[in-house]
Amino acid sequence: MANFSKSNAPEFSVEVYQNEYLPEGGREVSAIVTVASTGGGTTGGMPLPAATPAGAQFGSGSPDAGVVIMVDCSGSMDYPPTKMRNARDATAAAIETVRDGVAFAVVAGTHVAREVYPGGGRLAVADATTRTEAKEALRKLSAGGGTAIGTWLRLADKLLGSAEVAIRHGILLTDGRNEHESPEDLRAALDACAGRFTCDARGVGTDWEVKEVTGIASALLGTADIVADPAGLAADFTQMMETAMGKEVADVALRLWTPQGSTIKFVKQVAPTVEELTERRSEAGPRAGDYPTGSWGDESRDYHVCVEVPPASVGQEMLAARVSLILPRSDGSAQTLSQGLIRAVWTDDMAASTRINAQVAHYTGQAELAQVIQQGLEDRKAGDMDGATAKLGRAVQLASASGNADTAKLLSKVVDVVDAASGTVRLKAKVAEADEMTLETRSTKTVRVKK
């Protein structure tokens, strides 16, 4: 296991958890890859050394980050009138959290996108003066018009692209459905912005579409959540901005190399949330592909990698895949931050070849948990109560067995649990819309394996 360690830079490590033993003729190898980034320091805003990778940003005073806050200002934000006020207060709280030297802007989103601050197609550099000016500009925000989120994202991309910053981040707030552009227009905007900046998305109240908000966050490698009560926006925005300010390295990719005859079946992030990455592969030379992971601060994430290998006889072993963390350099080359190996060994020991690695088993269950919640809620909306009961019952069983207490609590607001261990439940006759939307929005949140 190699590490990326440069003074003041975060140190990356890769650990692989798997059962490498396969029965004779066995072809499928599963592994959990844990990636950790620790120990980023500060340089007090000093210029980066010439050898620094293009995606890196060091230090709490460095201006090498940009953030754009997109605030829904459509007509529905006036119902109730406190919603718009809460959104203004939350944006002001987020601006207060932007550290000195970071470039930032505020966009008002309706059926068109409009620069609120600083204007002129650029970003402002945060200091006491610009933060005060930005908060002053927020007072002019008022509700009126429709919702076309693709236009907000395209303006954010243009503004972030106007500054020479390595870390580009967006925060998006909406309270309604994206009714003033087609789903194709939003998809095209997401495709255009993917890989250019990360974005956290929040739905406030209960009149927005869960799949729209989670789809935005997923495409742009950010987080999604519900803020059912607008009064909670300021705390949520502050926390989101604090997390964004902690990011120190952007554009890190998980590179998987496989030998001749082996192929990658799937790659998914499984902690802290489930995120499908298989279709996001970009080719990176012979038999290698890169999967995007976005920006990193001090954090750890888990990925489930499944490799199909050519069948072999007992006693043979092979390297099934090599996992590397890659950071692009400004000259077009790439730096390897850390590496791990996924192995395959064929054996006639039945106990060895049928043992499922604890990490793999846990995260397979967490991915199924996310899936059955979403399917169960779909069935419930479609009026298939038997299907909904069966799937949400399975979800209760999985949440209970894995110790996912947060998800179990959210499920208990939608079903009455008769017996968690067997997954026996009854659908509640009445469910608050906010409770159902919260369960759907947070269905992909997972718990780590108990060590």
Secondary structure, DSSP 8 states (H G I E B T S, - for coil): -B-B--TTS-EEEEEEEE--EE-TT--EEEEEEEEEEE-----TT----TT--TTB--STT---EEEEEEEE-SGGGGSSTHHHHHHHHHHHHHHHHS-TT-EEEEEEESSSEEEEES-TTS-EE-SHHHHHHHHHHHTT----S---HHHHHHHHHHHHHTS--SEEEEEEEESS--TTS-HHHHHHHHHHHTTT-EEEEEEESS-S-HHHHHHHHHHTT--EEEESSGGGHHHHHHHHHHHHHT--EEEEEEEEE--TT-EEEEEEEEESB-EE-GGG-EE-STTEEEEEEEEESSEEEEEEEEEE-----TT-EEEEEEEEEEEE-TTS-EEEEEEEEEEEEE-S-HHHHH---HHHHHHHHHHHHHHHHHHHHHHHHHT-HHHHHHHHHHHHHHHHHHT-HHHHHHHTTTEEEEETTTTEEEE-S---HHHHHHHHHTTTB------
